[in-house]
């Protein structure tokens, strides 16, 4: 027996002889047999059916370990799995939600299955509001905060999306979102022209309307007329909505385009204040009323005989299908205005036209008077300026003549002075010459000779 043992190779345990199976991250999108899903979520859409009387449903195969374990756990499912509810025995949860929530539910599942840095992939306001409601209902805090942050950024960068938030929040009864979106819509009165606000229930429309600033341009009146016209009179809240939305402190001015519809609404719901304001607005546009007799204000109700002979009421030809009548956008468009109100509008329009004519005539007279006065003043000013110019010219000529005469006198005086100086110079020259001749040597010799002759003659 050998005294030393041979070393043992402990790394030689063999190798894996089977091929590695292809795996993928755990996801609810995988088939249940492959992902070993252990729970089902059945989502039903409220108020919709597939033509058979049953609601539209969609089933999602999910995993309890993903729904109830961080980082994006759901408090709803965590409590469900930890307690012995009826749903835990059948391993199925049924959710009845709105259509937008059903469409956004896969985005929420992607967020639950994502890692800590995963963010919600929201692309529209309806998705944001639906995810906000789903995450609040299911108790997913991170998803709720993500939907809030996206909504905040969207409203700050694009305030025009506020009507979409308001409409969707009204479906879910999200009061905080309704309040914020209504304030933004109210501060942007032009958004009331958006088609998305027209289908809103009166309560939401009034919430946004209450935040509007008083409008003097008539833009808000057109939106209110369009909304009330589309709602019609079938709603129990129609009368209250008409009274609330036509308050004078908000609609300080009714535009001529909205006056016909608001007048018909005021007559239908017995709102005398709105009626008077619409008549006043319509009569102010007297030019269109007097030159266009076929305008909307003067449409008359067709007689029964005319209705029976109209092409629309005639029987269709055999073999042709009768088209369903589309719902009018304005339920009051075909409502005639009573003749008494039409006469009142025409009377006020004629009175306004007469007042306008008198005012224009007065303005023309005032303008003619002003023109005559201005012409007279201009003529007087011209004559005064001419007289002043002539007087200044004469004064200038007189001054020039005086200066010329004075200059001539000065020149004559200067010439006389120069002549006098010349005469004095001549006299002085003569005296100097005479004195010079007297004191010269020749004159002295002549003097001596003359003196000697005088002496000899005396002797």
C-alpha positions in Angstrom: 0.0 0.0 0.0 1.3 3.4 -1.0 2.2 5.7 1.7 0.9 8.8 -0.2 -2.6 9.2 -1.7 -3.1 10.6 -5.2 -4.8 14.0 -5.4 -8.5 14.1 -6.4 -9.7 16.4 -9.2 -12.7 18.0 -7.6 -13.6 20.1 -10.8 -14.4 17.0 -12.8 -18.2 16.8 -11.9 -19.3 16.5 -15.5 -21.1 19.1 -17.8 -24.8 19.8 -18.6 -25.7 17.7 -21.5 -29.1 19.2 -22.3 -29.6 22.3 -24.3 -30.6 25.5 -22.6 -34.3 26.4 -23.1 -35.0 29.8 -24.7 -36.5 32.0 -22.0 -37.9 35.6 -22.0 -38.7 38.0 -19.2 -41.9 37.4 -17.3 -44.8 39.2 -19.0 -48.6 39.1 -19.1 -48.4 39.2 -22.9 -47.0 35.6 -23.0 -49.4 32.6 -23.3 -50.5 31.3 -20.0 -49.0 27.9 -20.6 -45.6 29.4 -21.2 -45.6 32.1 -18.5 -47.3 29.8 -15.9 -49.8 32.5 -15.1 -51.8 31.8 -11.9 -54.5 34.5 -12.1 -57.0 36.0 -14.5 -58.3 39.5 -14.8 -61.5 39.8 -16.7 -62.2 43.4 -17.9 -65.7 44.3 -18.9 -66.7 47.5 -20.7 -69.7 49.4 -19.2 -72.6 50.1 -21.4 -71.3 48.4 -24.5 -72.3 45.1 -26.1 -71.1 43.1 -29.1 -74.6 42.9 -30.7 -75.7 39.8 -28.7 -76.7 41.7 -25.6 -73.5 40.8 -23.6 -70.8 43.2 -22.6 -67.5 43.3 -24.3 -64.9 41.5 -22.2 -61.2 40.8 -22.4 -59.2 38.4 -20.2 -55.6 38.9 -19.1 -53.4 36.1 -17.7 -51.3 37.6 -14.9 -49.1 36.5 -12.0 -49.8 37.2 -8.4 -46.2 37.7 -7.6 -46.1 40.6 -10.0 -49.4 42.2 -8.9 -48.8 42.1 -5.1 -45.0 42.4 -4.8 -42.9 45.6 -5.2 -41.7 47.7 -7.0 -45.1 48.4 -8.5 -47.4 46.5 -6.3 -51.2 46.9 -6.2 -52.7 47.3 -2.8 -56.0 46.0 -4.1 -54.5 42.7 -5.3 -52.2 42.4 -2.3 -55.1 42.5 0.0 -57.1 40.1 -2.2 -54.3 37.5 -2.3 -53.7 37.7 1.5 -57.3 37.3 2.5 -59.7 34.5 1.8 -62.1 36.3 -0.6 -64.4 34.5 -2.9 -62.4 35.6 -5.9 -59.3 33.9 -4.5 -61.0 30.5 -4.8 -61.8 30.9 -8.5 -58.5 32.6 -9.2 -60.2 35.3 -11.2 -60.9 39.0 -10.8 -63.7 40.8 -12.7 -63.4 44.6 -13.3 -66.2 46.6 -14.9 -64.8 49.8 -16.3 -65.3 52.6 -18.9 -64.2 52.0 -22.5 -61.2 54.3 -22.1 -60.1 52.5 -19.0 -60.4 49.1 -20.8 -58.2 50.5 -23.5 -55.6 51.8 -21.0 -55.5 48.7 -18.9 -52.7 47.0 -20.9 -50.5 50.1 -20.2 -51.1 49.7 -16.5 -50.1 46.0 -16.7 -46.9 46.9 -18.6 -46.1 49.4 -15.7 -46.7 46.7 -13.0 -44.5 44.2 -14.8 -41.8 46.8 -15.4 -38.7 47.6 -13.3 -38.3 50.5 -10.9 -37.3 53.0 -13.7 -40.2 52.1 -16.0 -42.6 55.0 -16.9 -46.1 55.0 -18.1 -46.4 55.3 -21.9 -49.2 57.8 -22.0 -50.1 59.5 -25.3 -53.4 61.2 -24.8 -55.6 62.9 -22.2 -58.2 60.1 -22.1 -55.4 57.6 -21.3 -54.1 59.8 -18.5 -57.5 60.3 -16.9 -58.3 56.6 -17.2 -54.9 55.5 -15.8 -55.4 57.9 -12.9 -58.7 56.3 -12.1 -57.4 52.7 -12.5 -54.3 53.3 -10.4 -56.4 54.9 -7.7 -59.0 52.1 -7.7 -56.3 49.3 -7.7 -54.0 51.1 -5.3 -50.9 51.5 -7.5 -49.3 54.6 -6.1 -46.4 55.0 -8.6 -48.8 54.7 -11.6 -51.1 57.3 -10.0 -48.2 59.8 -9.5 -47.0 59.1 -13.1 -50.4 59.8 -14.5 -50.6 63.0 -12.5 -47.2 64.2 -13.6 -48.0 63.6 -17.3 -51.3 65.4 -17.0 -49.6 68.4 -15.3 -47.0 68.6 -18.0 -49.6 68.3 -20.8 -51.8 71.0 -19.3 -48.8 73.4 -18.9 -47.4 72.8 -22.3 -50.7 72.5 -24.2 -53.6 74.2 -22.5 -55.8 73.4 -25.5 -56.0 69.8 -24.2 -58.0 71.0 -21.2 -61.4 70.3 -22.8 -60.3 66.7 -23.4 -59.3 66.3 -19.7 -62.6 67.9 -18.7 -64.7 65.6 -20.8 -62.9 62.5 -19.7 -62.8 63.4 -16.0 -66.6 63.9 -16.1 -67.0 60.3 -17.1 -65.1 59.1 -14.0 -66.4 61.8 -11.6 -62.8 62.9 -11.0 -63.6 66.2 -9.1 -60.0 67.4 -8.8 -59.3 66.9 -12.5 -62.7 68.5 -13.4 -61.9 71.6 -11.3 -58.4 72.1 -12.8 -59.6 71.5 -16.4 -62.6 73.7 -15.9 -60.5 76.6 -14.7 -58.1 76.3 -17.6 -61.1 76.2 -20.1 -62.7 79.2 -18.4 -59.5 81.2 -18.7 -59.3 80.3 -22.4 -62.8 81.4 -23.6 -61.9 80.5 -27.2 -61.8 76.9 -26.2 -65.6 77.0 -25.9 -65.7 76.9 -29.7 -64.1 73.4 -29.6 -66.4 70.6 -30.6 -65.2 68.5 -27.7 -67.2 70.7 -25.2 -70.5 70.4 -27.1 -71.3 66.8 -25.9 -70.6 67.7 -22.2 -73.5 67.5 -19.8 -74.8 70.8 -18.5 -73.2 70.4 -15.1 -69.6 70.2 -16.6 -70.3 72.9 -19.2 -71.4 75.3 -16.5 -68.4 74.4 -14.3 -66.2 75.7 -17.1 -68.5 78.5 -17.9 -68.3 79.8 -14.3 -64.6 80.3 -14.6 -64.9 82.5 -17.8 -64.1 86.1 -17.7 -66.9 88.5 -18.9 -66.7 88.5 -22.7 -67.4 91.7 -24.6 -66.5 90.4 -28.1 -69.4 87.9 -28.4 -67.3 84.8 -28.8 -68.7 83.2 -25.7 -72.3 83.9 -26.8 -71.7 81.9 -30.0 -70.4 79.0 -28.0 -73.4 79.1 -25.6 -75.9 79.3 -28.5 -74.2 76.4 -30.2 -74.3 74.3 -27.0 -77.9 75.1 -26.1 -79.0 74.6 -29.7 -77.4 71.1 -29.8 -78.9 70.1 -26.4 -82.4 71.0 -27.5 -85.3 71.1 -25.0 -85.5 67.4 -24.2 -83.3 67.7 -21.2 -84.8 68.4 -17.8 -81.9 70.7 -17.0 -82.3 72.6 -20.3 -84.3 75.5 -18.8 -81.9 75.9 -15.9 -78.9 75.7 -18.2 -80.3 78.3 -20.5 -81.0 80.7 -17.6 -77.5 80.0 -16.1 -75.5 80.3 -19.3 -77.2 83.5 -20.5 -76.5 85.7 -17.5 -75.7 89.2 -18.4 -72.7 89.5 -16.1 -71.1 86.8 -18.3 -72.5 87.4 -21.7 -72.1 91.2 -21.7 -72.6 91.2 -25.5 -74.5 88.9 -27.7 -73.1 88.5 -31.2 -75.4 88.9 -34.2 -74.6 85.4 -35.3 -75.8 84.0 -31.9 -78.8 86.3 -31.6 -81.3 84.2 -33.7 -80.7 80.9 -31.8 -80.6 82.6 -28.3 -83.8 84.5 -29.2 -85.6 81.2 -30.0 -84.3 79.6 -26.8 -85.4 82.6 -24.8 -88.9 82.5 -26.3 -89.1 78.7 -25.8 -88.0 78.8 -22.1 -89.7 82.2 -21.3 -86.6 84.2 -20.6 -87.7 87.9 -21.1 -84.4 89.4 -20.2 -82.5 87.3 -22.8 -85.3 88.0 -25.3 -84.9 91.7 -24.9 -81.1 91.6 -25.3 -81.4 89.4 -28.4 -84.0 91.7 -30.0 -81.7 94.7 -29.2 -78.7 92.9 -30.8 -80.8 91.9 -33.9 -82.2 95.4 -34.4 -78.7 96.9 -34.2 -77.9 94.9 -37.4 -80.6 96.8 -39.2 -78.7 96.9 -42.5 -78.8 93.1 -42.8 -82.4 92.9 -41.7 -83.6 95.5 -44.2 -81.6 94.3 -47.1 -81.9 90.5 -46.6 -85.6 89.6 -46.0 -84.8 85.8 -46.1 -82.5 85.9 -43.1 -82.9 83.4 -40.2 -85.0 85.8 -38.1 -87.8 86.0 -40.6 -88.3 82.3 -41.5 -92.0 81.4 -41.3 -93.6 78.1 -40.4 -94.7 76.3 -43.6 -98.4 75.6 -43.9 -99.7 72.0 -43.8 -100.4 72.2 -47.5 -96.9 73.2 -48.3 -95.5 70.5 -46.1 -97.7 67.9 -47.9 -96.4 69.0 -51.3 -92.8 69.4 -50.2 -90.3 66.9 -51.8 -89.1 65.7 -48.4 -92.6 64.6 -47.4 -93.5 62.9 -50.7 -93.5 59.1 -50.7 -90.3 57.5 -51.9 -90.2 55.6 -55.2 -90.6 51.9 -55.0 -87.4 50.0 -54.5 -85.5 52.9 -52.9 -84.5 52.9 -49.3 -85.5 55.8 -47.2 -82.5 57.5 -45.6 -82.6 57.9 -41.9 -82.9 61.5 -40.9 -79.8 62.8 -39.3 -80.1 64.6 -36.0 -79.8 68.4 -36.6 -76.9 70.2 -35.0 -79.3 73.0 -33.9 -82.6 71.8 -32.6 -84.0 75.3 -32.8 -82.9 76.0 -36.4 -86.3 75.3 -37.8 -88.3 76.9 -35.0 -90.0 80.0 -36.3 -90.0 83.3 -34.5 -93.5 84.7 -33.7 -94.7 87.5 -36.0 -95.1 89.9 -33.1 -91.4 89.5 -32.2 -90.5 89.9 -35.9 -92.5 93.1 -36.1 -90.8 94.3 -32.9 -87.4 93.6 -34.4 -88.3 95.4 -37.6 -89.7 98.3 -35.7 -86.6 98.6 -33.6 -84.4 98.2 -36.7 -86.3 101.0 -38.5 -86.0 103.2 -35.5 -82.2 102.4 -35.3 -81.9 103.1 -39.0 -83.8 106.4 -38.6 -81.6 107.3 -35.7 -78.6 106.4 -37.7 -79.9 108.5 -40.6 -80.6 111.4 -38.4 -77.2 111.1 -36.8 -75.5 110.9 -40.2 -77.5 113.9 -41.4 -76.6 115.8 -38.3 -73.0 114.8 -38.7 -73.1 116.0 -42.4 -74.6 119.3 -41.4 -72.0 119.7 -38.7 -69.3 118.8 -41.1 -70.6 121.3 -43.7 -70.8 124.0 -41.1 -67.3 123.2 -40.0 -66.1 123.2 -43.6 -67.7 126.7 -44.2 -66.3 128.0 -41.0 -62.9 126.6 -41.8 -63.1 128.1 -45.3 -64.1 131.5 -43.9 -61.3 131.3 -41.4 -58.8 130.3 -44.0 -59.9 133.2 -46.3 -59.8 135.7 -43.4 -56.4 134.4 -42.4 -55.2 134.7 -46.0 -56.4 138.3 -46.4 -54.9 139.2 -43.0 -51.6 137.6 -44.0 -51.7 139.4 -47.4 -52.3 142.8 -45.7 -49.6 142.1 -43.2 -47.2 141.1 -46.0 -48.1 144.2 -47.9 -47.6 146.4 -44.9 -44.3 144.7 -44.1 -43.2 145.2 -47.7 -44.1 148.9 -47.6 -42.4 149.3 -44.3 -39.3 147.6 -45.6 -39.3 149.8 -48.7 -39.7 152.9 -46.7 -36.9 151.8 -44.4 -34.7 151.0 -47.3 -35.4 154.4 -49.0 -34.7 156.2 -45.7 -31.5 154.3 -45.3 -30.5 155.1 -48.9 -31.2 158.8 -48.5 -29.3 158.9 -45.2 -26.4 157.1 -46.9 -26.4 159.7 -49.7 -26.4 162.6 -47.2 -23.5 161.0 -45.4 -21.6 160.6 -48.7 -22.2 164.2 -49.6 -21.1 165.4 -46.2 -18.0 163.2 -46.6 -17.3 164.7 -50.0 -17.7 168.3 -48.7 -15.4 167.5 -45.8 -12.8 166.0 -48.2 -13.0 169.1 -50.4 -12.6 171.4 -47.4 -9.6 169.4 -46.4 -8.1 169.7 -49.9 -8.6 173.5 -49.9 -6.9 173.8 -46.6 -4.1 171.6 -47.9 -3.7 173.9 -50.9 -3.6 177.0 -48.8 -1.1 175.4 -46.5 1.0 174.5 -49.5 1.0 178.0 -50.8 2.0 179.4 -47.4 4.8 176.9 -47.1 6.0 177.8 -50.6 5.9 181.5 -49.9 7.8 181.0 -46.7 10.3 178.9 -48.4 11.0 181.4 -51.1 11.5 184.1 -48.5 14.1 182.3 -46.6 16.2 181.0 -49.5 19.9 182.5 -50.3 18.8 184.0 -53.5 16.1 185.9 -51.8 18.6 187.1 -49.2 21.0 188.5 -51.9 18.2 190.2 -53.6 17.3 191.7 -50.3 20.8 193.0 -49.7 21.0 194.5 -53.1 17.8 196.2 -52.6 18.9 197.6 -49.3 22.1 199.0 -50.7 20.3 200.7 -53.6 18.0 202.2 -51.1 20.9 203.5 -49.1 22.8 205.1 -52.1 19.8 206.8 -53.3 19.3 208.3 -49.9 22.8 209.6 -49.9 
